[in-house]
Amino acid sequence: MFVENLKETLHLGKKLSQKFNPQSIVLLQGPIGAGKTSFVQGIAKGLSISEDITSPTFALSHHYNSGKIPLIHLDLYRLENISSAKEVFFAEAEEAVENDAILVIEWPELIEPLIESFWKIEISYAKKSGRNYKIKDPKNFLTFS
């Protein structure tokens, strides 16, 4: 699926948020600057979250509780080894289960093999401008790009 600009990125995130359930796990993959956090801002809009959504790269995670469903935004970019990534992931996943939250993870490559059921969203740069999105639901029933 091709997305032309920020407005369309936010709209796509908002639209997909309606398909997520409490305790859904969403893996976001893409290069630096591809729009992962902007996509999460769209998810937050769809969940009626009132807080500003910012990148958790240095904090590792941000928790947003003001919406219809709580949202935990995790960024594993700075974690270089599997043991650190596992520790952070399991702590945040436990929190997501306890609070019926949606867990969105940027840079999930280290922990993806540990998860059985998840949404996977891959973002890549389009040739001239915009972004390409490849989206798979947890059961691989819905796949489009």
N, CA, C and O atoms as CSV, one atom per row, in Angstrom:
chain,resi,resn,atom,element,x,y,z
A,1,MET,N,N,0.843,-1.159,0.000
A,1,MET,CA,C,0.000,0.000,0.000
A,1,MET,C,C,0.898,1.234,0.000
A,1,MET,O,O,1.821,1.337,0.808
A,2,PHE,N,N,0.629,2.150,-0.890
A,2,PHE,CA,C,1.418,3.376,-0.999
A,2,PHE,C,C,0.759,4.485,-0.193
A,2,PHE,O,O,-0.451,4.693,-0.280
A,3,VAL,N,N,1.563,5.197,0.594
A,3,VAL,CA,C,1.103,6.342,1.378
A,3,VAL,C,C,1.932,7.536,0.950
A,3,VAL,O,O,3.162,7.503,1.001
A,4,GLU,N,N,1.256,8.582,0.529
A,4,GLU,CA,C,1.909,9.750,-0.062
A,4,GLU,C,C,2.574,10.690,0.950
A,4,GLU,O,O,3.658,11.210,0.689
A,5,ASN,N,N,1.924,10.911,2.116
A,5,ASN,CA,C,2.394,11.968,3.006
A,5,ASN,C,C,2.003,11.687,4.463
A,5,ASN,O,O,1.416,10.649,4.769
A,6,LEU,N,N,2.334,12.618,5.345
A,6,LEU,CA,C,2.057,12.475,6.766
A,6,LEU,C,C,0.561,12.336,7.031
A,6,LEU,O,O,0.158,11.511,7.851
A,7,LYS,N,N,-0.251,13.113,6.363
A,7,LYS,CA,C,-1.698,13.050,6.566
A,7,LYS,C,C,-2.222,11.635,6.278
A,7,LYS,O,O,-3.045,11.112,7.030
A,8,GLU,N,N,-1.749,11.027,5.202
A,8,GLU,CA,C,-2.178,9.671,4.853
A,8,GLU,C,C,-1.614,8.638,5.831
A,8,GLU,O,O,-2.267,7.634,6.116
A,9,THR,N,N,-0.402,8.881,6.348
A,9,THR,CA,C,0.185,7.991,7.350
A,9,THR,C,C,-0.669,7.981,8.608
A,9,THR,O,O,-0.980,6.922,9.151
A,10,LEU,N,N,-1.046,9.172,9.066
A,10,LEU,CA,C,-1.895,9.284,10.257
A,10,LEU,C,C,-3.243,8.611,10.024
A,10,LEU,O,O,-3.767,7.934,10.909
A,11,HIS,N,N,-3.800,8.798,8.837
A,11,HIS,CA,C,-5.094,8.190,8.509
A,11,HIS,C,C,-5.000,6.659,8.517
A,11,HIS,O,O,-5.889,5.986,9.039
A,12,LEU,N,N,-3.938,6.116,7.948
A,12,LEU,CA,C,-3.760,4.671,7.924
A,12,LEU,C,C,-3.627,4.119,9.344
A,12,LEU,O,O,-4.244,3.107,9.676
A,13,GLY,N,N,-2.830,4.776,10.177
A,13,GLY,CA,C,-2.695,4.350,11.576
A,13,GLY,C,C,-4.024,4.391,12.304
A,13,GLY,O,O,-4.365,3.475,13.053
A,14,LYS,N,N,-4.770,5.460,12.077
A,14,LYS,CA,C,-6.088,5.607,12.715
A,14,LYS,C,C,-7.034,4.499,12.252
A,14,LYS,O,O,-7.743,3.905,13.064
A,15,LYS,N,N,-7.042,4.228,10.970
A,15,LYS,CA,C,-7.909,3.192,10.391
A,15,LYS,C,C,-7.558,1.808,10.944
A,15,LYS,O,O,-8.445,1.047,11.330
A,16,LEU,N,N,-6.277,1.490,10.979
A,16,LEU,CA,C,-5.856,0.171,11.476
A,16,LEU,C,C,-6.085,0.020,12.970
A,16,LEU,O,O,-6.294,-1.096,13.447
A,17,SER,N,N,-6.051,1.109,13.718
A,17,SER,CA,C,-6.256,1.019,15.168
A,17,SER,C,C,-7.604,0.384,15.486
A,17,SER,O,O,-7.761,-0.237,16.537
A,18,GLN,N,N,-8.569,0.531,14.601
A,18,GLN,CA,C,-9.903,-0.029,14.827
A,18,GLN,C,C,-9.901,-1.557,14.720
A,18,GLN,O,O,-10.845,-2.208,15.166
A,19,LYS,N,N,-8.863,-2.124,14.140
A,19,LYS,CA,C,-8.750,-3.579,14.006
A,19,LYS,C,C,-7.989,-4.213,15.174
A,19,LYS,O,O,-8.009,-5.432,15.345
A,20,PHE,N,N,-7.317,-3.378,15.976
A,20,PHE,CA,C,-6.543,-3.892,17.093
A,20,PHE,C,C,-7.449,-4.125,18.301
A,20,PHE,O,O,-8.400,-3.380,18.539
A,21,ASN,N,N,-7.136,-5.163,19.044
A,21,ASN,CA,C,-7.853,-5.483,20.273
A,21,ASN,C,C,-6.950,-5.214,21.463
A,21,ASN,O,O,-5.736,-5.082,21.305
A,22,PRO,N,N,-7.538,-5.130,22.670
A,22,PRO,CA,C,-6.674,-5.079,23.845
A,22,PRO,C,C,-5.728,-6.281,23.814
A,22,PRO,O,O,-6.138,-7.390,23.472
A,23,GLN,N,N,-4.492,-6.061,24.163
A,23,GLN,CA,C,-3.419,-7.046,24.184
A,23,GLN,C,C,-2.872,-7.384,22.796
A,23,GLN,O,O,-2.059,-8.299,22.668
A,24,SER,N,N,-3.304,-6.663,21.753
A,24,SER,CA,C,-2.687,-6.841,20.436
A,24,SER,C,C,-1.235,-6.395,20.499
A,24,SER,O,O,-0.890,-5.451,21.211
A,25,ILE,N,N,-0.395,-7.082,19.750
A,25,ILE,CA,C,1.010,-6.690,19.606
A,25,ILE,C,C,1.213,-6.281,18.154
A,25,ILE,O,O,0.853,-7.016,17.234
A,26,VAL,N,N,1.794,-5.100,17.958
A,26,VAL,CA,C,2.029,-4.556,16.627
A,26,VAL,C,C,3.530,-4.324,16.477
A,26,VAL,O,O,4.126,-3.550,17.225
A,27,LEU,N,N,4.133,-5.002,15.504
A,27,LEU,CA,C,5.564,-4.831,15.234
A,27,LEU,C,C,5.728,-3.879,14.063
A,27,LEU,O,O,5.173,-4.109,12.988
A,28,LEU,N,N,6.490,-2.807,14.267
A,28,LEU,CA,C,6.747,-1.812,13.225
A,28,LEU,C,C,8.193,-1.901,12.791
A,28,LEU,O,O,9.105,-1.703,13.594
A,29,GLN,N,N,8.399,-2.197,11.526
A,29,GLN,CA,C,9.749,-2.278,10.995
A,29,GLN,C,C,9.909,-1.267,9.865
A,29,GLN,O,O,8.986,-1.029,9.085
A,30,GLY,N,N,11.084,-0.688,9.797
A,30,GLY,CA,C,11.386,0.262,8.738
A,30,GLY,C,C,12.630,1.047,9.088
A,30,GLY,O,O,13.028,1.098,10.252
A,31,PRO,N,N,13.243,1.656,8.097
A,31,PRO,CA,C,14.475,2.412,8.338
A,31,PRO,C,C,14.215,3.676,9.164
A,31,PRO,O,O,13.075,4.108,9.333
A,32,ILE,N,N,15.288,4.243,9.662
A,32,ILE,CA,C,15.193,5.506,10.392
A,32,ILE,C,C,14.520,6.536,9.491
A,32,ILE,O,O,14.859,6.662,8.314
A,33,GLY,N,N,13.572,7.265,10.051
A,33,GLY,CA,C,12.887,8.323,9.317
A,33,GLY,C,C,11.752,7.851,8.424
A,33,GLY,O,O,11.182,8.651,7.682
A,34,ALA,N,N,11.416,6.578,8.480
A,34,ALA,CA,C,10.359,6.049,7.606
A,34,ALA,C,C,8.964,6.465,8.047
A,34,ALA,O,O,8.026,6.433,7.250
A,35,GLY,N,N,8.819,6.855,9.306
A,35,GLY,CA,C,7.514,7.292,9.786
A,35,GLY,C,C,6.868,6.358,10.792
A,35,GLY,O,O,5.645,6.357,10.934
A,36,LYS,N,N,7.657,5.573,11.487
A,36,LYS,CA,C,7.099,4.635,12.462
A,36,LYS,C,C,6.365,5.376,13.580
A,36,LYS,O,O,5.232,5.027,13.912
A,37,THR,N,N,6.988,6.374,14.150
A,37,THR,CA,C,6.332,7.121,15.230
A,37,THR,C,C,5.127,7.895,14.706
A,37,THR,O,O,4.129,8.018,15.416
A,38,SER,N,N,5.193,8.414,13.499
A,38,SER,CA,C,4.028,9.087,12.912
A,38,SER,C,C,2.871,8.107,12.762
A,38,SER,O,O,1.717,8.467,12.997
A,39,PHE,N,N,3.173,6.875,12.374
A,39,PHE,CA,C,2.147,5.847,12.266
A,39,PHE,C,C,1.516,5.588,13.639
A,39,PHE,O,O,0.299,5.431,13.742
A,40,VAL,N,N,2.340,5.544,14.691
A,40,VAL,CA,C,1.828,5.350,16.047
A,40,VAL,C,C,0.954,6.535,16.458
A,40,VAL,O,O,-0.026,6.355,17.180
A,41,GLN,N,N,1.298,7.735,16.010
A,41,GLN,CA,C,0.442,8.891,16.281
A,41,GLN,C,C,-0.943,8.682,15.675
A,41,GLN,O,O,-1.948,9.057,16.279
A,42,GLY,N,N,-1.001,8.091,14.497
A,42,GLY,CA,C,-2.285,7.780,13.875
A,42,GLY,C,C,-3.057,6.743,14.675
A,42,GLY,O,O,-4.267,6.872,14.857
A,43,ILE,N,N,-2.363,5.714,15.152
A,43,ILE,CA,C,-3.006,4.706,16.005
A,43,ILE,C,C,-3.616,5.396,17.222
A,43,ILE,O,O,-4.764,5.139,17.587
A,44,ALA,N,N,-2.835,6.271,17.841
A,44,ALA,CA,C,-3.301,6.983,19.039
A,44,ALA,C,C,-4.551,7.814,18.740
A,44,ALA,O,O,-5.476,7.854,19.551
A,45,LYS,N,N,-4.582,8.471,17.593
A,45,LYS,CA,C,-5.781,9.238,17.208
A,45,LYS,C,C,-6.992,8.319,17.116
A,45,LYS,O,O,-8.079,8.657,17.583
A,46,GLY,N,N,-6.791,7.159,16.512
A,46,GLY,CA,C,-7.880,6.201,16.385
A,46,GLY,C,C,-8.374,5.667,17.715
A,46,GLY,O,O,-9.530,5.259,17.833
A,47,LEU,N,N,-7.509,5.667,18.717
A,47,LEU,CA,C,-7.872,5.205,20.055
A,47,LEU,C,C,-8.347,6.344,20.951
A,47,LEU,O,O,-8.634,6.130,22.129
A,48,SER,N,N,-8.430,7.552,20.398
A,48,SER,CA,C,-8.840,8.758,21.134
A,48,SER,C,C,-7.885,9.093,22.281
A,48,SER,O,O,-8.317,9.558,23.335
A,49,ILE,N,N,-6.616,8.861,22.078
A,49,ILE,CA,C,-5.603,9.199,23.084
A,49,ILE,C,C,-5.303,10.685,22.982
A,49,ILE,O,O,-5.065,11.206,21.893
A,50,SER,N,N,-5.316,11.366,24.122
A,50,SER,CA,C,-5.161,12.819,24.115
A,50,SER,C,C,-3.706,13.278,24.294
A,50,SER,O,O,-3.379,14.417,23.963
A,51,GLU,N,N,-2.844,12.417,24.805
A,51,GLU,CA,C,-1.460,12.812,25.027
A,51,GLU,C,C,-0.714,12.962,23.702
A,51,GLU,O,O,-1.090,12.362,22.695
A,52,ASP,N,N,0.355,13.775,23.717
A,52,ASP,CA,C,1.235,13.871,22.556
A,52,ASP,C,C,2.047,12.586,22.457
A,52,ASP,O,O,2.580,12.100,23.454
A,53,ILE,N,N,2.137,12.047,21.262
A,53,ILE,CA,C,2.885,10.814,21.030
A,53,ILE,C,C,4.267,11.192,20.506
A,53,ILE,O,O,4.392,11.853,19.475
A,54,THR,N,N,5.296,10.766,21.226
A,54,THR,CA,C,6.667,11.050,20.817
A,54,THR,C,C,7.460,9.745,20.761
A,54,THR,O,O,7.044,8.727,21.313
A,55,SER,N,N,8.579,9.792,20.103
A,55,SER,CA,C,9.426,8.609,19.963
A,55,SER,C,C,10.006,8.211,21.322
A,55,SER,O,O,10.543,9.057,22.037
A,56,PRO,N,N,9.903,6.935,21.679
A,56,PRO,CA,C,10.494,6.483,22.943
A,56,PRO,C,C,11.919,5.960,22.794
A,56,PRO,O,O,12.360,5.151,23.611
A,57,THR,N,N,12.642,6.398,21.781
A,57,THR,CA,C,13.974,5.865,21.516
A,57,THR,C,C,14.872,5.930,22.743
A,57,THR,O,O,15.576,4.961,23.027
A,58,PHE,N,N,14.874,7.027,23.472
A,58,PHE,CA,C,15.774,7.159,24.613
A,58,PHE,C,C,15.139,6.713,25.918
A,58,PHE,O,O,15.852,6.367,26.860
A,59,ALA,N,N,13.813,6.712,25.996
A,59,ALA,CA,C,13.118,6.276,27.199
A,59,ALA,C,C,12.793,4.782,27.136
A,59,ALA,O,O,12.453,4.188,28.160
A,60,LEU,N,N,12.889,4.178,25.980
A,60,LEU,CA,C,12.532,2.799,25.667
A,60,LEU,C,C,11.026,2.598,25.522
A,60,LEU,O,O,10.588,1.917,24.595
A,61,SER,N,N,10.217,3.180,26.427
A,61,SER,CA,C,8.772,3.018,26.272
A,61,SER,C,C,8.028,4.235,26.795
A,61,SER,O,O,8.487,4.946,27.689
A,62,HIS,N,N,6.862,4.445,26.201
A,62,HIS,CA,C,5.917,5.450,26.672
A,62,HIS,C,C,4.568,4.760,26.835
A,62,HIS,O,O,4.187,3.904,26.036
A,63,HIS,N,N,3.861,5.148,27.882
A,63,HIS,CA,C,2.553,4.577,28.167
A,63,HIS,C,C,1.495,5.674,28.042
A,63,HIS,O,O,1.660,6.774,28.569
A,64,TYR,N,N,0.419,5.361,27.344
A,64,TYR,CA,C,-0.668,6.315,27.121
A,64,TYR,C,C,-1.970,5.663,27.567
A,64,TYR,O,O,-2.358,4.616,27.049
A,65,ASN,N,N,-2.635,6.281,28.519
A,65,ASN,CA,C,-3.814,5.666,29.130
A,65,ASN,C,C,-5.104,6.445,28.940
A,65,ASN,O,O,-6.130,6.060,29.500
A,66,SER,N,N,-5.089,7.515,28.178
A,66,SER,CA,C,-6.265,8.380,28.087
A,66,SER,C,C,-7.295,7.936,27.050
A,66,SER,O,O,-8.372,8.528,26.976
A,67,GLY,N,N,-7.002,6.930,26.261
A,67,GLY,CA,C,-7.893,6.550,25.170
A,67,GLY,C,C,-8.838,5.411,25.499
A,67,GLY,O,O,-8.945,4.970,26.643
A,68,LYS,N,N,-9.523,4.947,24.458
A,68,LYS,CA,C,-10.463,3.828,24.592
A,68,LYS,C,C,-9.741,2.561,25.039
A,68,LYS,O,O,-10.275,1.777,25.823
A,69,ILE,N,N,-8.533,2.369,24.539
A,69,ILE,CA,C,-7.673,1.246,24.910
A,69,ILE,C,C,-6.306,1.846,25.220
A,69,ILE,O,O,-5.805,2.663,24.448
A,70,PRO,N,N,-5.685,1.451,26.354
A,70,PRO,CA,C,-4.338,1.962,26.632
A,70,PRO,C,C,-3.346,1.530,25.537
A,70,PRO,O,O,-3.532,0.505,24.881
A,71,LEU,N,N,-2.311,2.323,25.362
A,71,LEU,CA,C,-1.298,2.066,24.350
A,71,LEU,C,C,0.079,2.120,25.002
A,71,LEU,O,O,0.399,3.068,25.720
A,72,ILE,N,N,0.889,1.099,24.748
A,72,ILE,CA,C,2.286,1.096,25.177
A,72,ILE,C,C,3.122,1.128,23.903
A,72,ILE,O,O,2.979,0.266,23.036
A,73,HIS,N,N,3.995,2.128,23.799
A,73,HIS,CA,C,4.835,2.342,22.621
A,73,HIS,C,C,6.272,2.043,23.034
A,73,HIS,O,O,6.860,2.769,23.836
A,74,LEU,N,N,6.824,0.987,22.487
A,74,LEU,CA,C,8.149,0.495,22.851
A,74,LEU,C,C,9.097,0.653,21.671
A,74,LEU,O,O,8.715,0.402,20.528
A,75,ASP,N,N,10.319,1.062,21.939
A,75,ASP,CA,C,11.330,1.227,20.896
A,75,ASP,C,C,12.595,0.484,21.325
A,75,ASP,O,O,13.225,0.845,22.319
A,76,LEU,N,N,12.959,-0.550,20.575
A,76,LEU,CA,C,14.114,-1.375,20.932
A,76,LEU,C,C,15.377,-1.007,20.158
A,76,LEU,O,O,16.349,-1.763,20.173
A,77,TYR,N,N,15.379,0.131,19.490
A,77,TYR,CA,C,16.488,0.534,18.626
A,77,TYR,C,C,17.837,0.521,19.339
A,77,TYR,O,O,18.829,0.049,18.785
A,78,ARG,N,N,17.873,1.028,20.546
A,78,ARG,CA,C,19.153,1.163,21.257
A,78,ARG,C,C,19.632,-0.119,21.916
A,78,ARG,O,O,20.765,-0.174,22.394
A,79,LEU,N,N,18.805,-1.144,21.953
A,79,LEU,CA,C,19.197,-2.393,22.595
A,79,LEU,C,C,19.932,-3.268,21.594
A,79,LEU,O,O,19.411,-3.584,20.524
A,80,GLU,N,N,21.134,-3.650,21.951
A,80,GLU,CA,C,21.999,-4.340,21.005
A,80,GLU,C,C,22.040,-5.849,21.177
A,80,GLU,O,O,22.523,-6.555,20.292
A,81,ASN,N,N,21.541,-6.359,22.304
A,81,ASN,CA,C,21.621,-7.816,22.478
A,81,ASN,C,C,20.253,-8.380,22.855
A,81,ASN,O,O,19.384,-7.674,23.367
A,82,ILE,N,N,20.096,-9.640,22.591
A,82,ILE,CA,C,18.822,-10.306,22.770
A,82,ILE,C,C,18.381,-10.329,24.235
A,82,ILE,O,O,17.187,-10.216,24.513
A,83,SER,N,N,19.308,-10.472,25.166
A,83,SER,CA,C,18.906,-10.558,26.573
A,83,SER,C,C,18.305,-9.243,27.062
A,83,SER,O,O,17.314,-9.256,27.791
A,84,SER,N,N,18.886,-8.114,26.675
A,84,SER,CA,C,18.318,-6.817,27.053
A,84,SER,C,C,16.958,-6.609,26.399
A,84,SER,O,O,16.018,-6.151,27.048
A,85,ALA,N,N,16.854,-6.942,25.128
A,85,ALA,CA,C,15.588,-6.779,24.403
A,85,ALA,C,C,14.509,-7.666,25.005
A,85,ALA,O,O,13.368,-7.232,25.159
A,86,LYS,N,N,14.855,-8.908,25.350
A,86,LYS,CA,C,13.885,-9.826,25.960
A,86,LYS,C,C,13.390,-9.286,27.293
A,86,LYS,O,O,12.192,-9.319,27.575
A,87,GLU,N,N,14.304,-8.793,28.106
A,87,GLU,CA,C,13.939,-8.275,29.425
A,87,GLU,C,C,12.945,-7.126,29.309
A,87,GLU,O,O,11.927,-7.104,30.001
A,88,VAL,N,N,13.243,-6.183,28.440
A,88,VAL,CA,C,12.346,-5.038,28.253
A,88,VAL,C,C,11.024,-5.492,27.651
A,88,VAL,O,O,9.960,-5.081,28.116
A,89,PHE,N,N,11.078,-6.334,26.622
A,89,PHE,CA,C,9.857,-6.801,25.976
A,89,PHE,C,C,8.941,-7.523,26.956
A,89,PHE,O,O,7.749,-7.222,27.016
A,90,PHE,N,N,9.475,-8.471,27.726
A,90,PHE,CA,C,8.629,-9.249,28.632
A,90,PHE,C,C,8.006,-8.364,29.717
A,90,PHE,O,O,6.857,-8.579,30.103
A,91,ALA,N,N,8.748,-7.380,30.204
A,91,ALA,CA,C,8.187,-6.462,31.198
A,91,ALA,C,C,7.031,-5.652,30.605
A,91,ALA,O,O,5.988,-5.491,31.238
A,92,GLU,N,N,7.226,-5.148,29.396
A,92,GLU,CA,C,6.175,-4.343,28.757
A,92,GLU,C,C,4.988,-5.216,28.312
A,92,GLU,O,O,3.839,-4.779,28.379
A,93,ALA,N,N,5.262,-6.427,27.867
A,93,ALA,CA,C,4.176,-7.332,27.470
A,93,ALA,C,C,3.326,-7.693,28.688
A,93,ALA,O,O,2.102,-7.770,28.587
A,94,GLU,N,N,3.960,-7.914,29.826
A,94,GLU,CA,C,3.217,-8.197,31.053
A,94,GLU,C,C,2.322,-7.025,31.419
A,94,GLU,O,O,1.164,-7.206,31.796
A,95,GLU,N,N,2.868,-5.825,31.305
A,95,GLU,CA,C,2.083,-4.610,31.580
A,95,GLU,C,C,0.909,-4.494,30.609
A,95,GLU,O,O,-0.193,-4.118,31.009
A,96,ALA,N,N,1.140,-4.813,29.346
A,96,ALA,CA,C,0.068,-4.744,28.342
A,96,ALA,C,C,-1.051,-5.725,28.677
A,96,ALA,O,O,-2.228,-5.390,28.548
A,97,VAL,N,N,-0.696,-6.919,29.101
A,97,VAL,CA,C,-1.704,-7.914,29.469
A,97,VAL,C,C,-2.479,-7.455,30.693
A,97,VAL,O,O,-3.707,-7.532,30.716
A,98,GLU,N,N,-1.781,-6.983,31.698
A,98,GLU,CA,C,-2.438,-6.537,32.936
A,98,GLU,C,C,-3.402,-5.383,32.698
A,98,GLU,O,O,-4.429,-5.285,33.370
A,99,ASN,N,N,-3.079,-4.505,31.745
A,99,ASN,CA,C,-3.891,-3.305,31.510
A,99,ASN,C,C,-4.730,-3.371,30.241
A,99,ASN,O,O,-5.312,-2.365,29.834
A,100,ASP,N,N,-4.801,-4.545,29.608
A,100,ASP,CA,C,-5.526,-4.688,28.339
A,100,ASP,C,C,-5.104,-3.622,27.340
A,100,ASP,O,O,-5.942,-3.022,26.667
A,101,ALA,N,N,-3.811,-3.393,27.250
A,101,ALA,CA,C,-3.249,-2.368,26.363
A,101,ALA,C,C,-2.827,-2.975,25.029
A,101,ALA,O,O,-2.641,-4.186,24.909
A,102,ILE,N,N,-2.683,-2.119,24.048
A,102,ILE,CA,C,-2.075,-2.479,22.778
A,102,ILE,C,C,-0.585,-2.179,22.916
A,102,ILE,O,O,-0.207,-1.112,23.400
A,103,LEU,N,N,0.254,-3.111,22.493
A,103,LEU,CA,C,1.702,-2.940,22.566
A,103,LEU,C,C,2.247,-2.767,21.155
A,103,LEU,O,O,2.176,-3.681,20.334
A,104,VAL,N,N,2.792,-1.580,20.880
A,104,VAL,CA,C,3.394,-1.295,19.574
A,104,VAL,C,C,4.905,-1.234,19.769
A,104,VAL,O,O,5.400,-0.515,20.637
A,105,ILE,N,N,5.641,-2.003,18.945
A,105,ILE,CA,C,7.088,-2.120,19.116
A,105,ILE,C,C,7.804,-1.689,17.843
A,105,ILE,O,O,7.625,-2.284,16.780
A,106,GLU,N,N,8.618,-0.646,17.971
A,106,GLU,CA,C,9.501,-0.242,16.878
A,106,GLU,C,C,10.816,-1.002,17.028
A,106,GLU,O,O,11.264,-1.252,18.147
A,107,TRP,N,N,11.435,-1.370,15.910
A,107,TRP,CA,C,12.700,-2.105,15.869
A,107,TRP,C,C,12.571,-3.442,16.616
A,107,TRP,O,O,13.337,-3.697,17.545
A,108,PRO,N,N,11.622,-4.292,16.228
A,108,PRO,CA,C,11.356,-5.528,16.962
A,108,PRO,C,C,12.183,-6.744,16.530
A,108,PRO,O,O,11.922,-7.850,17.002
A,109,GLU,N,N,13.137,-6.575,15.677
A,109,GLU,CA,C,13.837,-7.705,15.071
A,109,GLU,C,C,14.398,-8.701,16.094
A,109,GLU,O,O,14.347,-9.908,15.861
A,110,LEU,N,N,14.925,-8.223,17.205
A,110,LEU,CA,C,15.528,-9.130,18.186
A,110,LEU,C,C,14.501,-10.009,18.894
A,110,LEU,O,O,14.806,-11.139,19.274
A,111,ILE,N,N,13.287,-9.493,19.074
A,111,ILE,CA,C,12.313,-10.246,19.861
A,111,ILE,C,C,11.210,-10.888,19.014
A,111,ILE,O,O,10.403,-11.650,19.547
A,112,GLU,N,N,11.158,-10.608,17.743
A,112,GLU,CA,C,10.097,-11.166,16.899
A,112,GLU,C,C,9.988,-12.690,17.003
A,112,GLU,O,O,8.870,-13.202,17.055
A,113,PRO,N,N,11.087,-13.431,17.035
A,113,PRO,CA,C,10.964,-14.896,17.137
A,113,PRO,C,C,10.310,-15.376,18.441
A,113,PRO,O,O,9.893,-16.531,18.532
A,114,LEU,N,N,10.218,-14.504,19.441
A,114,LEU,CA,C,9.643,-14.884,20.729
A,114,LEU,C,C,8.123,-14.738,20.766
A,114,LEU,O,O,7.479,-15.192,21.712
A,115,ILE,N,N,7.553,-14.112,19.749
A,115,ILE,CA,C,6.129,-13.777,19.767
A,115,ILE,C,C,5.380,-14.672,18.787
A,115,ILE,O,O,5.796,-14.842,17.641
A,116,GLU,N,N,4.283,-15.233,19.246
A,116,GLU,CA,C,3.514,-16.142,18.394
A,116,GLU,C,C,2.485,-15.415,17.533
A,116,GLU,O,O,2.296,-15.771,16.369
A,117,SER,N,N,1.827,-14.417,18.079
A,117,SER,CA,C,0.721,-13.770,17.376
A,117,SER,C,C,0.904,-12.252,17.405
A,117,SER,O,O,0.947,-11.644,18.475
A,118,PHE,N,N,1.010,-11.650,16.223
A,118,PHE,CA,C,1.239,-10.209,16.177
A,118,PHE,C,C,0.840,-9.649,14.810
A,118,PHE,O,O,0.775,-10.368,13.813
A,119,TRP,N,N,0.579,-8.358,14.802
A,119,TRP,CA,C,0.442,-7.602,13.563
A,119,TRP,C,C,1.853,-7.231,13.142
A,119,TRP,O,O,2.682,-6.900,13.990
A,120,LYS,N,N,2.138,-7.277,11.865
A,120,LYS,CA,C,3.458,-6.871,11.378
A,120,LYS,C,C,3.265,-5.809,10.307
A,120,LYS,O,O,2.568,-6.026,9.316
A,121,ILE,N,N,3.884,-4.674,10.516
A,121,ILE,CA,C,3.785,-3.562,9.580
A,121,ILE,C,C,5.195,-3.169,9.174
A,121,ILE,O,O,5.992,-2.712,9.994
A,122,GLU,N,N,5.487,-3.355,7.895
A,122,GLU,CA,C,6.787,-3.013,7.354
A,122,GLU,C,C,6.651,-1.752,6.506
A,122,GLU,O,O,5.830,-1.694,5.591
A,123,ILE,N,N,7.455,-0.755,6.816
A,123,ILE,CA,C,7.423,0.523,6.112
A,123,ILE,C,C,8.731,0.668,5.339
A,123,ILE,O,O,9.812,0.420,5.874
A,124,SER,N,N,8.620,1.066,4.089
A,124,SER,CA,C,9.827,1.310,3.285
A,124,SER,C,C,9.632,2.584,2.484
A,124,SER,O,O,8.507,3.019,2.237
A,125,TYR,N,N,10.742,3.166,2.086
A,125,TYR,CA,C,10.689,4.363,1.256
A,125,TYR,C,C,10.196,4.002,-0.134
A,125,TYR,O,O,10.596,2.983,-0.699
A,126,ALA,N,N,9.328,4.837,-0.682
A,126,ALA,CA,C,8.904,4.672,-2.069
A,126,ALA,C,C,9.978,5.289,-2.963
A,126,ALA,O,O,10.843,6.019,-2.479
A,127,LYS,N,N,9.926,5.003,-4.249
A,127,LYS,CA,C,10.990,5.458,-5.155
A,127,LYS,C,C,11.172,6.973,-5.180
A,127,LYS,O,O,12.291,7.456,-5.009
A,128,LYS,N,N,10.102,7.730,-5.389
A,128,LYS,CA,C,10.254,9.183,-5.501
A,128,LYS,C,C,9.900,9.899,-4.204
A,128,LYS,O,O,10.639,10.774,-3.754
A,129,SER,N,N,8.785,9.532,-3.608
A,129,SER,CA,C,8.360,10.132,-2.344
A,129,SER,C,C,7.349,9.200,-1.697
A,129,SER,O,O,6.926,8.211,-2.297
A,130,GLY,N,N,6.970,9.522,-0.480
A,130,GLY,CA,C,5.996,8.704,0.210
A,130,GLY,C,C,6.605,7.421,0.770
A,130,GLY,O,O,7.822,7.240,0.800
A,131,ARG,N,N,5.705,6.536,1.214
A,131,ARG,CA,C,6.127,5.278,1.835
A,131,ARG,C,C,5.280,4.127,1.315
A,131,ARG,O,O,4.134,4.310,0.904
A,132,ASN,N,N,5.864,2.949,1.341
A,132,ASN,CA,C,5.143,1.719,1.047
A,132,ASN,C,C,4.924,0.984,2.363
A,132,ASN,O,O,5.830,0.884,3.191
A,133,TYR,N,N,3.710,0.471,2.546
A,133,TYR,CA,C,3.359,-0.287,3.740
A,133,TYR,C,C,2.994,-1.706,3.350
A,133,TYR,O,O,2.247,-1.931,2.399
A,134,LYS,N,N,3.524,-2.652,4.088
A,134,LYS,CA,C,3.136,-4.057,3.951
A,134,LYS,C,C,2.592,-4.465,5.314
A,134,LYS,O,O,3.293,-4.370,6.322
A,135,ILE,N,N,1.342,-4.919,5.344
A,135,ILE,CA,C,0.656,-5.169,6.608
A,135,ILE,C,C,0.154,-6.606,6.645
A,135,ILE,O,O,-0.475,-7.089,5.703
A,136,LYS,N,N,0.451,-7.286,7.773
A,136,LYS,CA,C,-0.048,-8.647,7.990
A,136,LYS,C,C,-0.726,-8.699,9.348
A,136,LYS,O,O,-0.198,-8.183,10.333
A,137,ASP,N,N,-1.900,-9.323,9.399
A,137,ASP,CA,C,-2.571,-9.480,10.681
A,137,ASP,C,C,-2.034,-10.736,11.384
A,137,ASP,O,O,-1.282,-11.501,10.781
A,138,PRO,N,N,-2.411,-10.955,12.650
A,138,PRO,CA,C,-1.834,-12.071,13.413
A,138,PRO,C,C,-2.069,-13.453,12.810
A,138,PRO,O,O,-1.270,-14.366,13.022
A,139,LYS,N,N,-3.141,-13.612,12.072
A,139,LYS,CA,C,-3.431,-14.928,11.504
A,139,LYS,C,C,-3.124,-14.985,10.019
A,139,LYS,O,O,-3.435,-15.968,9.347
A,140,ASN,N,N,-2.514,-13.929,9.514
A,140,ASN,CA,C,-2.178,-13.814,8.100
A,140,ASN,C,C,-3.402,-13.909,7.175
A,140,ASN,O,O,-3.287,-14.295,6.012
A,141,PHE,N,N,-4.580,-13.549,7.720
A,141,PHE,CA,C,-5.769,-13.494,6.888
A,141,PHE,C,C,-5.777,-12.222,6.062
A,141,PHE,O,O,-6.177,-12.219,4.898
A,142,LEU,N,N,-5.333,-11.155,6.677
A,142,LEU,CA,C,-5.315,-9.855,6.005
A,142,LEU,C,C,-3.864,-9.519,5.676
A,142,LEU,O,O,-3.062,-9.277,6.577
A,143,THR,N,N,-3.539,-9.505,4.430
A,143,THR,CA,C,-2.201,-9.102,4.014
A,143,THR,C,C,-2.359,-8.205,2.810
A,143,THR,O,O,-2.918,-8.606,1.790
A,144,PHE,N,N,-1.869,-7.001,2.932
A,144,PHE,CA,C,-1.884,-6.129,1.778
A,144,PHE,C,C,-0.671,-5.231,1.791
A,144,PHE,O,O,-0.095,-4.936,2.838
A,145,SER,N,N,-0.298,-4.804,0.594
A,145,SER,CA,C,0.857,-3.915,0.487
A,145,SER,C,C,0.616,-2.930,-0.650
A,145,SER,O,O,1.466,-2.081,-0.921
